[in-house]
């Protein structure tokens, strides 16, 4: 099973949508809430090449982008392969 991390904030509809898809697929993920933490947000931005919007989603350490990219991977039929890969 892949290692999935998702950076979120409270009251973020895109975050909720991304988490709903992962939950629907029964995928466990680590949620990092950056709402009140500048250090966590800075870490997120460093990992995501300066992106500051949420969610930022990482599968096995590789940034895939946000909710739109996650949904695109699902529509294209590529998400399940990414999620089934073991973490290195």
SENU-481658 format. One record per residue: residue number from 0; residue in three letters; x, y, z of N, C-alpha, C, O, CB in turn. Coordinates in steps of 0.2 Angstrom, whole numbers. Glycine has a CB too. Example, Ala and Ser with C-alpha at 12.3 -4.5 7.8 and 13.67 -1.06 7.14 Angstrom:
REM residues 2
> 0;ALA;66;-28;39;62;-22;39;66;-16;39;71;-17;42;57;-22;45
> 1;SER;64;-11;35;68;-5;36;64;0;39;67;6;40;70;-3;29
***
This chain:
REM residues 88
> 0;UNK;4;-6;0;0;0;0;4;6;0;10;6;3;-5;0;6
> 1;UNK;2;11;-4;6;17;-4;6;21;2;1;21;6;4;21;-10
> 2;UNK;11;26;3;11;30;8;8;37;6;11;40;1;18;32;11
> 3;UNK;2;39;8;-1;45;6;-1;50;11;-3;49;17;-8;43;4
> 4;UNK;1;56;9;1;62;14;-3;68;10;-3;69;4;8;64;16
> 5;UNK;-7;71;14;-11;76;12;-11;82;16;-13;82;22;-19;74;10
> 6;UNK;-9;88;14;-9;94;18;-15;98;17;-18;99;11;-3;99;15
> 7;UNK;-18;100;22;-25;103;22;-26;109;26;-21;111;30;-30;97;24
> 8;UNK;-31;112;26;-33;117;30;-41;116;32;-44;112;29;-32;125;27
> 9;UNK;-43;119;38;-50;118;40;-54;122;35;-52;127;32;-51;121;47
> 10;UNK;-60;120;34;-65;123;30;-63;124;22;-65;128;19;-66;130;32
> 11;UNK;-59;119;20;-57;119;13;-61;113;9;-60;107;10;-49;117;12
> 12;UNK;-65;116;5;-69;111;1;-65;106;-4;-67;101;-4;-74;115;-3
> 13;UNK;-60;109;-7;-56;105;-11;-52;99;-7;-51;94;-9;-50;109;-14
> 14;UNK;-50;101;-1;-47;96;4;-52;91;6;-51;85;6;-45;100;11
> 15;UNK;-58;93;7;-64;88;9;-65;83;3;-66;77;4;-70;92;11
> 16;UNK;-65;86;-3;-66;82;-9;-61;77;-10;-62;71;-11;-67;86;-15
> 17;UNK;-55;79;-9;-49;74;-10;-49;69;-5;-48;63;-6;-42;78;-10
> 18;UNK;-50;71;1;-51;66;7;-57;61;6;-56;55;7;-51;69;14
> 19;UNK;-62;64;3;-68;59;2;-66;54;-3;-68;48;-2;-74;63;0
> 20;UNK;-63;56;-8;-61;51;-13;-56;46;-10;-57;40;-12;-57;54;-19
> 21;UNK;-51;48;-7;-47;43;-3;-50;38;1;-49;32;2;-41;47;0
> 22;UNK;-55;41;5;-59;37;10;-63;32;6;-64;26;8;-63;42;14
> 23;UNK;-66;34;1;-71;30;-3;-67;24;-6;-69;19;-7;-74;34;-9
> 24;UNK;-60;25;-7;-56;20;-10;-53;16;-4;-49;12;-5;-51;23;-14
> 25;UNK;-55;18;2;-52;14;8;-44;15;9;-41;10;10;-54;7;8
> 26;UNK;-42;21;7;-35;22;7;-33;26;13;-36;31;15;-32;27;1
> 27;UNK;-29;24;17;-26;27;23;-22;33;21;-18;32;17;-23;22;28
> 28;UNK;-22;38;25;-18;44;23;-16;48;29;-20;48;34;-21;49;18
> 29;UNK;-10;51;29;-8;55;35;-10;62;33;-8;65;27;0;55;36
> 30;UNK;-14;66;37;-17;72;36;-13;77;40;-12;76;46;-24;73;37
> 31;UNK;-10;82;36;-6;87;40;-10;94;39;-10;97;34;1;88;37
> 32;UNK;-13;96;45;-17;102;44;-12;108;45;-9;109;50;-22;102;50
> 33;UNK;-12;113;40;-7;118;41;-11;125;42;-8;130;42;-4;119;34
> 34;UNK;-17;124;45;-21;130;46;-18;135;51;-18;141;49;-28;128;49
> 35;UNK;-15;133;56;-12;137;61;-5;136;62;-2;138;67;-16;136;68
> 36;UNK;-2;133;57;5;132;58;10;134;52;10;131;47;6;124;59
> 37;UNK;13;140;53;17;142;48;23;137;46;25;137;41;20;149;50
> 38;UNK;26;134;51;31;129;50;29;123;46;32;121;41;34;127;57
> 39;UNK;23;121;47;20;115;43;19;118;36;20;114;31;14;112;46
> 40;UNK;16;124;35;15;127;29;21;128;25;21;126;19;11;134;29
> 41;UNK;26;130;28;33;131;25;36;124;23;38;124;17;38;134;30
> 42;UNK;35;119;27;37;112;25;33;110;19;36;107;14;36;107;30
> 43;UNK;27;111;18;23;109;13;25;113;6;26;110;1;15;111;14
> 44;UNK;26;119;7;28;123;1;35;121;-1;37;121;-7;29;131;3
> 45;UNK;40;119;3;46;117;1;46;110;-2;49;109;-7;51;116;8
> 46;UNK;41;106;0;40;99;-4;37;100;-10;38;96;-15;36;95;1
> 47;UNK;33;105;-11;28;106;-17;31;111;-22;27;114;-26;21;107;-15
> 48;UNK;37;112;-22;40;117;-26;37;124;-26;36;128;-31;40;115;-33
> 49;UNK;35;126;-20;33;133;-18;25;134;-19;23;139;-18;36;138;-23
> 50;UNK;22;128;-20;14;129;-20;12;130;-13;14;127;-9;11;122;-23
> 51;UNK;7;135;-13;5;137;-6;-3;135;-6;-6;136;0;6;144;-5
> 52;UNK;-6;133;-11;-13;131;-10;-14;124;-7;-9;120;-8;-17;131;-17
> 53;UNK;-20;123;-4;-21;116;-2;-27;113;-5;-31;117;-8;-22;116;6
> 54;UNK;-28;107;-6;-23;102;-3;-17;101;-7;-17;103;-13;-26;95;-2
> 55;UNK;-11;99;-4;-6;96;-8;-5;89;-6;-5;87;0;1;101;-6
> 56;UNK;-5;85;-11;-5;78;-10;1;74;-12;4;76;-18;-11;75;-14
> 57;UNK;4;70;-8;10;66;-10;9;59;-9;6;56;-4;16;68;-5
> 58;UNK;11;55;-14;10;48;-14;17;45;-15;21;46;-20;5;45;-20
> 59;UNK;19;41;-10;26;38;-9;31;44;-10;36;43;-13;27;33;-14
> 60;UNK;30;49;-7;34;55;-7;34;59;-13;38;65;-13;41;52;-6
> 61;UNK;31;58;-18;31;62;-24;24;66;-24;19;63;-23;31;57;-30
> 62;UNK;25;72;-25;20;77;-26;16;76;-32;18;76;-37;22;84;-25
> 63;UNK;9;75;-31;5;74;-37;1;81;-38;-2;81;-44;0;68;-36
> 64;UNK;1;85;-34;-3;92;-34;-9;92;-30;-8;89;-24;-5;92;-42
> 65;UNK;-14;95;-32;-20;95;-27;-26;91;-29;-25;86;-32;-22;103;-27
> 66;UNK;-31;93;-27;-38;90;-28;-39;89;-36;-41;83;-38;-44;93;-25
> 67;UNK;-38;94;-40;-39;93;-47;-35;88;-50;-37;84;-54;-38;100;-51
> 68;UNK;-29;87;-48;-24;82;-51;-26;75;-48;-26;70;-52;-17;84;-49
> 69;UNK;-28;75;-42;-30;68;-39;-36;66;-43;-37;60;-45;-32;69;-32
> 70;UNK;-41;70;-44;-47;68;-48;-45;66;-55;-49;62;-58;-52;74;-48
> 71;UNK;-41;70;-58;-39;68;-65;-36;61;-66;-37;58;-70;-34;74;-68
> 72;UNK;-31;60;-61;-28;53;-60;-34;48;-60;-33;43;-63;-23;53;-55
> 73;UNK;-39;49;-56;-44;45;-55;-48;44;-62;-49;38;-64;-49;47;-50
> 74;UNK;-50;49;-65;-53;49;-72;-49;45;-77;-52;42;-81;-55;56;-74
> 75;UNK;-43;46;-77;-38;43;-82;-37;36;-80;-34;32;-84;-32;47;-82
> 76;UNK;-39;33;-74;-38;26;-72;-31;25;-70;-29;19;-70;-39;22;-78
> 77;UNK;-27;30;-68;-20;29;-66;-19;30;-58;-14;28;-56;-16;35;-69
> 78;UNK;-25;32;-55;-24;33;-47;-23;26;-44;-19;26;-39;-30;36;-45
> 79;UNK;-27;21;-46;-26;15;-42;-19;12;-43;-17;9;-38;-31;10;-45
> 80;UNK;-16;12;-48;-9;10;-49;-5;13;-44;0;10;-41;-7;10;-56
> 81;UNK;-5;20;-44;-1;24;-39;-2;22;-32;2;21;-28;-2;31;-40
> 82;UNK;-9;21;-30;-10;19;-23;-9;12;-21;-8;11;-15;-18;20;-22
> 83;UNK;-8;8;-26;-6;1;-25;1;0;-24;3;-6;-22;-9;-4;-30
> 84;UNK;5;4;-26;12;4;-26;15;4;-19;13;9;-15;16;9;-31
> 85;UNK;19;0;-17;22;0;-10;27;6;-10;30;8;-15;26;-6;-9
> 86;UNK;27;9;-4;32;14;-2;39;12;-2;40;6;0;30;18;4
> 87;UNK;43;15;-5;50;13;-6;53;12;1;59;10;2;55;17;-10
***
